[in-house]
Amino acid sequence: MASLKLIGVLVGIVTDSVTTVMASLKLIGVIVGIVIDSVTTVMASLKLIGVLVCTVIVSVTTVMASLKLIGVLVGIVIDSVTTVMASLKLIGVLVGIVIDSVTTVMASLKLIGVLVGIVIDSVTTVMASLKLIGVLVGIVIDSVTTVMASLKLISVFWGSFVLVTSLLTVGQPGIIFPTQRQAPLNPLLEPDCAFSVRSSKIGPNAAGNEGLQYIANFVPNLKSVPQRITGQICITFDDINNAVQEARRLVGKFIPQEIHELSSDLPEPKHIAAAALIIEEATRILAQRYKLNYDAIVNGLPRIDTSKTAVKQVCPTLLKPVKCELSRYRTLTGMCNNLENPSWGSARSAMLRYLPPAYGDGISVPRRAVDGSELPTARAISFIMHHDVSQHDQQLCNILVAWGQMIDHDLTLASPTLDERRMDIECCKYPPQQRHPNCMPIAIPHDDPFYKFFNKKCMDFARTLPGMRPGCTLGPRFQTNQISAFIDGNFIYGSQQKDAHRLRQFRGGFLKTAPLYRELGLKDLLPMKTVDPDVGCIARPRNAYCFDAGDERVNEQLVLTVMHTIWMREHNRVAEALGQINPHWDDETLYQETRHIVVAELQHITFNEFLPTILGVETIRKYGLQLLSHGYYDGYNPQVNSGIRSAFQTSAFRFGHSLLPDATDRYNKFHEKIEAIRLSMQLRRPYDLYKPGIIDSFLMGLVNQESNRMDPEVTTEVTNHLFEKPGERFGMDLAALNIQRSREHGNPGYNYYREYCGLPKARDFYDLAGIMPNTTIQRYAQLYKHVDDIDLWSAGISEYHLPNAVVGPTFACLIADQFSNIRRGDRFWYENSGWPSSFRPEQLQELRKVQLCRVLCDNADEMDTIQLEVLKTADPQRNPRVNCRGNNINHLDLSKWADVNHFSRK
């Protein structure tokens, strides 16, 4: 009966506009006439309408879908009419179309009933229906420029309909960021609005119209859905202030006063972390309160000017604009290297990213699989993917690994979570509810092929301290780089004033040493570590100390300690020579000028010998890493941030872990092997270096012993015995730590970095064929659910290396990109001109002669011969050994540093 009433209302409306109901054919004629007025031929219009109807019938299967399409069709038809009578005629057209498209009268009545039901749901009277039609007409007119070209408009809407249909499974109806829309910041909003997002709220009558609203989401100007309210959500500065205050209540109100200091010593990373946690929690509060999506969190919130908010109270001074002065010498922290952005690349600044983070919650939760599930435990990936069957690389020496680790320690140090004794925190010994908030232990499978014999189920692991970006912006978690990002020799000199003072003699520009065997004609050792003597060491004997240097990791591996010793000796050698050339220079001048030269040597060797070896000539050329043979470099750009990228620190520059040998060999001066010492027995145990003359035997081992080949395999000396304590037969797993570290930093999976580097992104596991070994691919397919889940470090060391290079294409790209930024963003780069720090042309030409083999010859106790390309194995034809005291190896002529201005004044 209700259906008959509805039919009656519709017939009444139609009767008012035609003379009789029976004159159906006449009405159809009138309708056809109207259509002819708006299109070129009747047949084209009928065909188009027929296509639309057929498309609707095929693309929808439920009444809800029919309602969606009718709503779109009504909008389209209304756009082609200008009066109420035309609207009524259009209803007639729809009735006619329906009658033509169904086979029985009952089906026609049902469809008419649905249409009338929609009208009755939205209006209570015929007059209301007319008003609604008028509103719809007004909305449509607002969304188009003219009310002509009906067929053209229908074509446009048809294309839009197809586009929307293809997107029916993709949208997010809550928060909308149209692809063509700039911002989320909207400068047109009121001044109190710090951040805005377009969003739509469901009204009380929205049920049953989700499809229409979905279309409205992708057609922003379609405002004809009365059940949903669309607009801008404005997050005001007061909202941010409230979020910050709430965050302070949650994580602790205490803010270390040290964050307002500005020196090389303060604030410390732990002080910055306290403020960073507040910013992180405030970001989480805003994201939850306003249901912000990933794009808003990652790209929107960081654009807010937090200097107008309560964030200013917790923002460290070093991240605010400061006044810098031109100086000839670098600061220890790297502060003011960039005069426009003083904190860029400086110690305690946040690491940067190649790609936006992929945190599990968009803010700080470690990365998860693409389907939201847990990733395979890092230990399982280590023992399945990186078991120990590696072979030697017959072209590379072990000193390549030592140099890489030394330079890494000059560039990066992610701030660790330490206890009150400055030792790594322990996690596994406590139940989960009693662990430190930064604990993120690595689960060990119950059937682990090694740890099961020791009943180990958990491996200690703690997250690095959070950091803050310049301006203390909101957004996802970042990590602090505790040292400067420049090649500035701070592993020799320290990154804090207290460290630099502790290491200096304050006489003749010299660094402190341990002159234990001068009477034997041997050069000095590094000074003893008497401050916090057990930090960074294992099993220290009562009568022995570890060694002290500018970087606290100096004792991490014995051959690394050897490299530190060589460069301490090089500094003192140059300082002594400069003191003889310029006897009027005081201690500070000698120290700073020597540091200036030594840093240039480090930069030159790294770019001239190390990078070409690991990257290959083609990559060096592609990224503009070639050094000049004459003249000055003009590539310095203050808009380039030299800051360390997180994926570089956690993955790409850890490629050398694949090259580590099982044992470190000692050789005599005649290049004859003396002995081999297990690698695990040298980690954090440098005490053998106190034996007189032994430095040379390890140094000769570095330039003679072949490194392991770059491949997926990593020695068990570091995957089962890393930092093994006395009395225990197991240690930690370096491969698992690398994987876990990248995850906790929120770095995306390997596949995304391939895409970043312009390499084809793998669609599935088998797309990796030809990129890495087939057995590796098969194991990945068994471990991971999706190819996008593969961890960057694991896949990076598994790639086939590039021609004449050590690493594969992905790591080559990331490493080259980082070092390009380091060079272009360093105002003190040794090839630069026009700055107080710039070398004179004749000095620069001398620095271009520097070779690592000469540095080793000059600072070893008794080295007779060495190959010219010291990072590669010796070969009579390719890489012959030469005499250290001959003329085959260039000498650095320090007479070019004579202070001619001083003597001319006399």
KOLNUNU-610251 format. One record per residue (C-alpha): x, y, z; residue in one letter. Coordinates in steps of 0.05 Angstrom, whole numbers, padded with zeros to 5 digits, always signed. Layout:
XYZA;...
***
This chain:
+00000+00000+00000M;+00057+00048+00017A;+00087+00034-00051S;+00020+00050-00085L;+00016+00116-00046K;+00086+00135-00068L;+00067+00118-00140I;+00007+00161-00132G;+00048+00221-00110V;+00095+00212-00168L;+00037+00205-00218V;+00005+00267-00189G;+00069+00307-00202I;+00073+00280-00272V;-00002+00294-00285T;+00009+00368-00268D;+00057+00373-00326S;+00021+00331-00378V;-00051+00326-00400T;-00065+00252-00389T;-00031+00192-00361V;-00049+00150-00422M;-00011+00198-00467A;+00053+00161-00450S;+00077+00162-00520L;+00066+00237-00524K;+00105+00246-00460L;+00161+00204-00487I;+00160+00249-00549G;+00164+00311-00506V;+00222+00280-00468I;+00256+00262-00532V;+00247+00333-00555G;+00280+00359-00492I;+00337+00312-00501V;+00345+00333-00574I;+00351+00405-00550D;+00412+00386-00508S;+00445+00335-00552V;+00458+00329-00626T;+00417+00266-00639T;+00364+00226-00603V;+00400+00161-00614M;+00466+00186-00583A;+00429+00209-00521S;+00391+00144-00514L;+00455+00104-00524K;+00492+00145-00472L;+00435+00138-00423I;+00431+00064-00438G;+00506+00057-00425V;+00499+00092-00359L;+00440+00048-00338V;+00475-00016-00360C;+00538+00006-00324T;+00498+00020-00261V;+00462-00047-00264I;+00528-00084-00273V;+00569-00045-00221S;+00520-00049-00163V;+00490-00110-00131T;+00452-00081-00073T;+00400-00028-00062V;+00453+00016-00029M;+00492+00016-00094A;+00429+00034-00133S;+00418+00092-00086L;+00489+00116-00097K;+00482+00116-00173L;+00413+00148-00172I;+00443+00204-00129G;+00498+00215-00180V;+00449+00211-00239L;+00402+00261-00206V;+00461+00308-00196G;+00480+00301-00269I;+00410+00311-00296V;+00396+00369-00250I;+00458+00403-00278D;+00426+00404-00348S;+00362+00437-00328V;+00348+00506-00301T;+00276+00504-00278T;+00231+00462-00235V;+00191+00440-00296M;+00255+00414-00328A;+00270+00375-00264S;+00200+00344-00268L;+00212+00327-00341K;+00278+00296-00322L;+00243+00252-00270I;+00199+00231-00327G;+00260+00215-00368V;+00286+00172-00313L;+00218+00137-00308V;+00220+00126-00383G;+00290+00099-00379I;+00271+00052-00324V;+00209+00028-00362I;+00252+00015-00424D;+00305-00023-00384S;+00261-00072-00347V;+00218-00127-00373T;+00158-00125-00327T;+00114-00072-00298V;+00127-00097-00227M;+00202-00086-00235A;+00187-00016-00260S;+00142-00002-00200L;+00196-00028-00153K;+00249+00018-00183L;+00200+00077-00182I;+00186+00059-00109G;+00260+00062-00093V;+00267+00130-00127L;+00205+00157-00092V;+00231+00128-00026G;+00294+00168-00033I;+00255+00231-00047V;+00207+00218+00012I;+00266+00204+00059D;+00295+00272+00044S;+00230+00314+00041V;+00161+00309+00071T;+00122+00346+00019T;+00125+00359-00055V;+00145+00431-00041M;+00203+00407+00001A;+00223+00363-00057S;+00223+00423-00103L;+00266+00461-00052K;+00315+00404-00048L;+00319+00401-00124I;+00334+00475-00123G;+00390+00465-00073V;+00419+00408-00113L;+00416+00451-00176V;+00452+00508-00139G;+00507+00461-00115I;+00518+00432-00184V;+00519+00502-00215I;+00573+00522-00164D;+00616+00464-00185S;+00617+00478-00259V;+00634+00539-00298T;+00576+00539-00346T;+00509+00504-00354V;+00521+00486-00426M;+00552+00428-00462A;+00509+00375-00427S;+00540+00318-00463L;+00610+00343-00446K;+00590+00349-00372L;+00560+00279-00374I;+00626+00253-00403S;+00665+00287-00347V;+00620+00257-00294F;+00624+00189-00327W;+00700+00193-00323G;+00696+00213-00250S;+00648+00155-00237F;+00697+00106-00267V;+00754+00136-00226L;+00714+00132-00162V;+00692+00061-00177T;+00765+00041-00185S;+00781+00072-00117L;+00723+00039-00079L;+00771-00004-00039T;+00824+00047-00023V;+00798+00109+00012G;+00800+00135+00082Q;+00735+00169+00096P;+00758+00204+00159G;+00816+00251+00144I;+00825+00273+00072I;+00888+00300+00039F;+00871+00312-00035P;+00932+00297-00077T;+00931+00367-00109Q;+00922+00403-00043R;+00981+00440-00014Q;+00989+00446+00060A;+00962+00416+00113P;+00982+00485+00136L;+00930+00535+00112N;+00954+00607+00111P;+00883+00631+00097L;+00857+00607+00164L;+00854+00650+00226E;+00921+00667+00259P;+00907+00621+00318D;+00903+00560+00273C;+00971+00526+00275A;+00952+00467+00232F;+00891+00446+00193S;+00865+00384+00159V;+00804+00372+00116R;+00758+00323+00150S;+00686+00302+00147S;+00642+00282+00206K;+00584+00234+00199I;+00517+00264+00216G;+00459+00228+00251P;+00427+00207+00185N;+00489+00181+00151A;+00472+00107+00157A;+00458+00077+00090G;+00495+00131+00050N;+00567+00110+00058E;+00576+00102-00016G;+00552+00173-00032L;+00599+00201+00021Q;+00656+00161-00007Y;+00645+00193-00074I;+00643+00261-00039A;+00710+00246-00008N;+00742+00244-00078F;+00699+00299-00108V;+00710+00353-00054P;+00661+00403-00085N;+00604+00354-00087L;+00567+00380-00026K;+00500+00347-00040S;+00504+00295+00015V;+00463+00324+00073P;+00482+00270+00122Q;+00556+00289+00128R;+00587+00354+00151I;+00653+00370+00115T;+00703+00424+00135G;+00771+00442+00162Q;+00795+00418+00230I;+00837+00472+00259C;+00889+00453+00311I;+00904+00517+00347T;+00966+00538+00384F;+00926+00529+00448D;+00911+00458+00428D;+00986+00446+00420I;+01000+00479+00487N;+00949+00434+00521N;+00980+00373+00488A;+01049+00393+00512V;+01025+00404+00583Q;+00989+00337+00582E;+01051+00304+00555A;+01092+00334+00611R;+01045+00304+00662R;+01050+00236+00629L;+01126+00232+00620V;+01147+00276+00678G;+01145+00351+00689K;+01219+00358+00703F;+01257+00391+00647I;+01333+00391+00656P;+01359+00462+00660Q;+01420+00439+00620E;+01379+00444+00556I;+01385+00519+00562H;+01461+00515+00562E;+01501+00522+00499L;+01571+00493+00502S;+01609+00433+00475S;+01593+00397+00540D;+01521+00416+00553L;+01467+00396+00542P;+01483+00322+00542E;+01442+00275+00499P;+01404+00250+00560K;+01381+00321+00574H;+01356+00329+00502I;+01322+00261+00507A;+01279+00285+00565A;+01252+00342+00524A;+01246+00299+00461A;+01201+00249+00498L;+01153+00306+00514I;+01150+00327+00441I;+01139+00254+00421E;+01082+00245+00471E;+01050+00312+00450A;+01052+00287+00378T;+01017+00223+00399R;+00964+00261+00438I;+00948+00306+00378L;+00948+00248+00330A;+00898+00209+00372Q;+00855+00268+00391R;+00846+00292+00319Y;+00853+00223+00286K;+00911+00248+00244L;+00933+00201+00189N;+01005+00182+00171Y;+01014+00240+00122D;+00991+00291+00173A;+01038+00263+00226I;+01100+00257+00182V;+01091+00317+00135N;+01042+00363+00170G;+01059+00369+00243L;+01133+00383+00231P;+01114+00446+00192R;+01082+00479+00252I;+01121+00538+00281D;+01129+00512+00352T;+01165+00576+00374S;+01094+00603+00387K;+01076+00546+00433T;+01095+00514+00499A;+01147+00473+00460V;+01192+00534+00465K;+01200+00521+00539Q;+01230+00452+00527V;+01270+00467+00464C;+01345+00463+00475P;+01383+00527+00460T;+01429+00492+00412L;+01370+00479+00366L;+01348+00551+00365K;+01378+00606+00320P;+01445+00628+00349V;+01495+00679+00327K;+01558+00650+00294C;+01625+00682+00280E;+01674+00666+00225L;+01734+00627+00249S;+01793+00591+00218R;+01782+00530+00260Y;+01724+00483+00269R;+01687+00478+00334T;+01693+00410+00368L;+01618+00399+00362T;+01610+00422+00290G;+01566+00479+00314M;+01566+00539+00267C;+01596+00501+00210N;+01535+00524+00173N;+01526+00598+00187L;+01453+00599+00164E;+01433+00536+00202N;+01484+00530+00259P;+01461+00463+00287S;+01462+00426+00220W;+01510+00367+00225G;+01531+00386+00296S;+01539+00339+00355A;+01473+00324+00391R;+01431+00341+00330S;+01379+00293+00304A;+01396+00243+00249M;+01362+00256+00183L;+01327+00206+00137R;+01329+00186+00064Y;+01256+00165+00069L;+01200+00182+00118P;+01199+00135+00178P;+01158+00072+00178A;+01140+00067+00251Y;+01086+00018+00270G;+01042+00074+00296D;+01071+00129+00252G;+01105+00161+00313I;+01153+00115+00351S;+01133+00042+00353V;+01186+00000+00317P;+01173-00020+00245R;+01124-00077+00233R;+01107-00119+00172A;+01067-00086+00117V;+01005-00125+00140D;+01013-00098+00211G;+01039-00163+00241S;+01104-00175+00277E;+01167-00182+00235L;+01209-00245+00243P;+01255-00240+00303T;+01322-00209+00285A;+01360-00269+00313R;+01323-00317+00267A;+01342-00275+00207I;+01414-00275+00230S;+01424-00350+00237F;+01382-00368+00176I;+01407-00315+00128M;+01477-00299+00153H;+01509-00364+00175H;+01584-00370+00173D;+01610-00399+00108V;+01645-00337+00081S;+01707-00338+00037Q;+01765-00290+00033H;+01768-00232-00016D;+01835-00239-00050Q;+01838-00166-00070Q;+01821-00130-00005L;+01862-00122+00058C;+01835-00123+00129N;+01856-00050+00137I;+01797-00031+00093L;+01750-00055+00148V;+01791-00019+00201A;+01789+00046+00162W;+01714+00041+00152G;+01702+00030+00226Q;+01748+00088+00244M;+01713+00136+00196I;+01645+00111+00220D;+01666+00130+00290H;+01685+00199+00265D;+01616+00209+00235L;+01564+00173+00278T;+01548+00154+00349L;+01475+00141+00364A;+01464+00161+00436S;+01457+00096+00476P;+01413+00085+00536T;+01461+00078+00596L;+01453+00066+00670D;+01480+00110+00726E;+01549+00078+00717R;+01549+00096+00643R;+01543+00022+00625M;+01493-00009+00577D;+01427-00024+00611I;+01405-00095+00622E;+01336-00117+00600C;+01330-00193+00598C;+01345-00203+00672K;+01281-00166+00691Y;+01208-00184+00680P;+01176-00142+00625P;+01138-00097+00674Q;+01202-00079+00710Q;+01245-00064+00649R;+01271+00004+00628H;+01223+00039+00579P;+01277+00036+00526N;+01285-00039+00531C;+01270-00075+00466M;+01302-00143+00476P;+01312-00191+00418I;+01273-00256+00424A;+01315-00319+00414I;+01276-00378+00383P;+01271-00439+00427H;+01305-00481+00373D;+01363-00433+00361D;+01421-00475+00335P;+01471-00441+00383F;+01437-00408+00441Y;+01392-00468+00458K;+01453-00501+00489F;+01457-00444+00539F;+01383-00437+00552N;+01383-00366+00524K;+01315-00339+00504K;+01329-00265+00504C;+01384-00218+00481M;+01394-00149+00513D;+01377-00091+00468F;+01359-00019+00485A;+01333+00036+00441R;+01376+00096+00426T;+01357+00162+00459L;+01307+00205+00421P;+01330+00270+00391G;+01301+00336+00367M;+01304+00370+00300R;+01322+00444+00289P;+01265+00486+00315G;+01241+00429+00360C;+01185+00410+00313T;+01130+00360+00326L;+01127+00295+00288G;+01155+00224+00291P;+01213+00202+00335R;+01283+00219+00313F;+01349+00196+00341Q;+01408+00237+00366T;+01476+00234+00334N;+01522+00246+00394Q;+01580+00270+00351I;+01587+00316+00291S;+01570+00290+00222A;+01633+00318+00189F;+01699+00285+00175I;+01733+00326+00228D;+01779+00278+00265G;+01739+00280+00330N;+01755+00207+00342F;+01825+00236+00355I;+01807+00302+00389Y;+01740+00291+00422G;+01672+00324+00412S;+01670+00360+00479Q;+01717+00411+00510Q;+01728+00367+00572K;+01751+00310+00527D;+01796+00354+00485A;+01829+00383+00548H;+01839+00314+00578R;+01875+00291+00515L;+01922+00352+00506R;+01990+00363+00535Q;+01983+00439+00527F;+02055+00441+00505R;+02078+00447+00433G;+02010+00430+00407G;+02019+00357+00427F;+01968+00305+00447L;+01980+00263+00509K;+02014+00195+00501T;+02039+00137+00542A;+02115+00138+00530P;+02128+00068+00556L;+02183+00044+00509Y;+02220+00106+00485R;+02285+00076+00512E;+02274+00018+00464L;+02267+00066+00405G;+02192+00053+00400L;+02139+00106+00390K;+02089+00125+00444D;+02023+00090+00456L;+01956+00122+00469L;+01946+00150+00539P;+01914+00104+00591M;+01840+00110+00606K;+01839+00128+00680T;+01771+00162+00679V;+01714+00111+00680D;+01766+00057+00667P;+01716+00000+00658D;+01670+00035+00610V;+01679+00003+00541G;+01724-00052+00566C;+01718-00125+00586I;+01760-00165+00636A;+01808-00109+00652R;+01868-00134+00691P;+01884-00100+00757R;+01950-00073+00731N;+01927-00051+00663A;+01881+00002+00633Y;+01845+00009+00568C;+01865+00067+00523F;+01838+00138+00519D;+01822+00176+00456A;+01772+00225+00427G;+01719+00172+00416D;+01696+00127+00473E;+01694+00066+00427R;+01770+00066+00418V;+01776-00001+00453N;+01718-00035+00416E;+01766-00075+00373Q;+01841-00083+00379L;+01858-00063+00307V;+01814-00001+00315L;+01857+00018+00375T;+01917+00009+00329V;+01888+00059+00279M;+01875+00108+00335H;+01948+00101+00356T;+01973+00115+00286I;+01933+00180+00281W;+01953+00204+00350M;+02025+00194+00328R;+02011+00231+00262E;+01984+00291+00299H;+02046+00295+00343N;+02092+00285+00284R;+02060+00343+00246V;+02058+00387+00308A;+02132+00375+00320E;+02149+00394+00248A;+02106+00456+00250L;+02139+00477+00315G;+02206+00473+00282Q;+02183+00512+00221I;+02146+00565+00262N;+02180+00569+00330P;+02141+00632+00347H;+02074+00595+00346W;+02045+00582+00414D;+02014+00516+00437D;+01943+00535+00416E;+01965+00555+00346T;+02006+00492+00337L;+01950+00448+00362Y;+01897+00480+00318Q;+01940+00484+00255E;+01961+00411+00264T;+01888+00391+00274R;+01871+00430+00211H;+01922+00391+00170I;+01906+00322+00200V;+01832+00331+00186V;+01849+00348+00113A;+01890+00284+00109E;+01832+00243+00135L;+01785+00275+00084Q;+01833+00265+00026H;+01848+00192+00041I;+01774+00176+00052T;+01753+00206-00015F;+01815+00188-00054N;+01828+00116-00031E;+01771+00088+00012F;+01708+00110-00025L;+01732+00090-00095P;+01750+00021-00069T;+01682+00007-00038I;+01637+00045-00088L;+01673+00036-00154G;+01692+00089-00205V;+01623+00094-00237E;+01588+00110-00171T;+01642+00160-00153I;+01630+00195-00219R;+01554+00191-00214K;+01552+00225-00146Y;+01607+00276-00161G;+01655+00249-00109L;+01718+00258-00150Q;+01772+00301-00118L;+01803+00357-00158L;+01875+00352-00181S;+01884+00428-00184H;+01847+00489-00160G;+01791+00496-00109Y;+01725+00460-00101Y;+01665+00505-00112D;+01611+00455-00091G;+01599+00480-00020Y;+01524+00493-00011N;+01497+00521+00055P;+01429+00491+00037Q;+01458+00421+00042V;+01451+00388+00110N;+01510+00342+00123S;+01473+00308+00180G;+01478+00232+00183I;+01420+00194+00153R;+01391+00141+00199S;+01393+00085+00147A;+01467+00101+00134F;+01483+00094+00208Q;+01441+00032+00222T;+01451-00006+00157S;+01490+00019+00097A;+01555+00037+00131F;+01554-00028+00170R;+01570-00065+00106F;+01639-00079+00135G;+01610-00130+00184H;+01606-00178+00126S;+01681-00168+00113L;+01704-00185+00184L;+01751-00245+00187P;+01746-00300+00239D;+01814-00282+00266A;+01863-00224+00264T;+01932-00242+00237D;+01998-00215+00261R;+02055-00208+00211Y;+02128-00189+00219N;+02164-00134+00180K;+02181-00184+00125F;+02107-00197+00112H;+02109-00265+00144E;+02051-00290+00185K;+02066-00298+00259I;+01999-00319+00290E;+01924-00312+00287A;+01881-00289+00345I;+01806-00302+00349R;+01767-00239+00334L;+01721-00248+00394S;+01782-00247+00440M;+01801-00177+00416Q;+01734-00142+00426L;+01739-00091+00482R;+01805-00124+00503R;+01863-00082+00476P;+01913-00103+00530Y;+01960-00139+00482D;+01981-00072+00455L;+02021-00059+00519Y;+02072-00111+00495K;+02132-00073+00465P;+02134-00072+00389G;+02069-00110+00380I;+02034-00050+00347I;+02075-00061+00284D;+02056-00135+00280S;+01982-00119+00281F;+01993-00062+00232L;+02030-00109+00185M;+01974-00158+00193G;+01923-00105+00171L;+01960-00092+00106V;+01973-00166+00091N;+01912-00205+00114Q;+01855-00213+00065E;+01787-00191+00088S;+01726-00234+00080N;+01685-00229+00017R;+01625-00183+00014M;+01567-00233+00017D;+01509-00252+00062P;+01553-00291+00109E;+01580-00261+00174V;+01631-00294+00219T;+01604-00329+00281T;+01657-00292+00320E;+01609-00234+00320V;+01542-00269+00310T;+01550-00316+00370N;+01609-00288+00410H;+01604-00212+00405L;+01630-00180+00470F;+01634-00249+00502E;+01649-00244+00577K;+01702-00286+00611P;+01675-00353+00633G;+01617-00351+00585E;+01617-00389+00520R;+01569-00343+00484F;+01563-00269+00469G;+01515-00225+00430M;+01496-00226+00356D;+01521-00166+00315L;+01477-00183+00255A;+01414-00186+00299A;+01433-00120+00332L;+01440-00087+00264N;+01371-00110+00242I;+01338-00092+00308Q;+01371-00023+00308R;+01344-00005+00240S;+01274-00028+00260R;+01274+00013+00324E;+01295+00074+00283H;+01233+00063+00241G;+01272+00055+00176N;+01231+00026+00119P;+01248-00041+00088G;+01301-00055+00035Y;+01252-00051-00024N;+01235+00022-00010Y;+01308+00042-00012Y;+01317+00008-00079R;+01261+00052-00104E;+01293+00113-00071Y;+01358+00098-00109C;+01323+00093-00176G;+01328+00017-00178L;+01268-00026-00197P;+01225-00042-00137K;+01214-00116-00129A;+01141-00137-00137R;+01153-00204-00104D;+01210-00245-00077F;+01227-00274-00145Y;+01239-00204-00174D;+01303-00206-00133L;+01332-00258-00179A;+01398-00233-00207G;+01404-00182-00151I;+01426-00232-00098M;+01438-00308-00094P;+01378-00353-00107N;+01387-00389-00040T;+01382-00322-00005T;+01318-00305-00042I;+01287-00372-00024Q;+01303-00362+00050R;+01274-00292+00049Y;+01210-00320+00019A;+01206-00370+00077Q;+01221-00318+00131L;+01181-00257+00109Y;+01109-00251+00089K;+01121-00197+00037H;+01182-00173-00003V;+01172-00103+00026D;+01186-00130+00096D;+01258-00150+00082I;+01306-00112+00127D;+01354-00063+00095L;+01420-00086+00126W;+01406-00160+00112S;+01389-00150+00039A;+01442-00096+00028G;+01500-00141+00045I;+01467-00197+00004S;+01467-00158-00062E;+01517-00176-00115Y;+01571-00123-00115H;+01579-00072-00170L;+01637-00078-00219P;+01703-00060-00186N;+01667-00045-00121A;+01655-00078-00054V;+01581-00062-00043V;+01519-00073-00085G;+01477-00018-00118P;+01432-00001-00060T;+01487+00009-00008F;+01530+00044-00060A;+01474+00094-00071C;+01462+00107+00003L;+01536+00112+00021I;+01552+00157-00039A;+01492+00202-00024D;+01514+00210+00049Q;+01586+00227+00032F;+01564+00275-00022S;+01524+00312+00030N;+01583+00311+00078I;+01628+00343+00027R;+01578+00394-00002R;+01552+00415+00066G;+01620+00424+00101D;+01643+00497+00101R;+01711+00474+00127F;+01721+00422+00071W;+01796+00422+00055Y;+01786+00438-00019E;+01741+00499-00007N;+01764+00570-00022S;+01745+00638+00004G;+01740+00622+00078W;+01788+00637+00135P;+01798+00562+00140S;+01818+00554+00067S;+01888+00528+00051F;+01934+00567+00007R;+01941+00538-00064P;+02010+00511-00051E;+01987+00479+00015Q;+01927+00447-00020L;+01973+00417-00073Q;+02015+00385-00017E;+01953+00355+00016L;+01935+00323-00051R;+01999+00282-00045K;+01977+00249+00019V;+01972+00173+00018Q;+01953+00125+00073L;+02015+00083+00060C;+02058+00145+00076R;+02020+00157+00142V;+02032+00084+00162L;+02105+00087+00143C;+02116+00151+00182D;+02082+00127+00245N;+02098+00053+00250A;+02156+00034+00295D;+02196-00003+00241E;+02161-00013+00174M;+02206-00025+00115D;+02160-00038+00056T;+02087-00030+00040I;+02043-00032-00022Q;+02023+00035-00052L;+01948+00020-00052E;+01947-00002+00019V;+01873-00020+00022L;+01886-00074-00031K;+01929-00135-00026T;+02000-00130-00052A;+02016-00156-00121D;+02082-00150-00159P;+02048-00123-00221Q;+01982-00091-00198R;+02003-00065-00130N;+02078-00073-00116P;+02109-00061-00048R;+02156-00002-00043V;+02208+00022+00007N;+02180+00068+00061C;+02244+00109+00059R;+02248+00114-00016G;+02219+00166-00064N;+02162+00123-00090N;+02115+00149-00036I;+02101+00223-00034N;+02120+00264+00027H;+02078+00320+00055L;+02123+00383+00051D;+02104+00421+00114L;+02150+00479+00096S;+02091+00506+00056K;+02060+00522+00124W;+02116+00570+00142A;+02085+00634+00171D;+02111+00680+00117V;+02070+00738+00144N;+02106+00734+00211H;+02175+00735+00180F;+02157+00790+00131S;+02135+00833+00190R;+02204+00824+00220K;
***
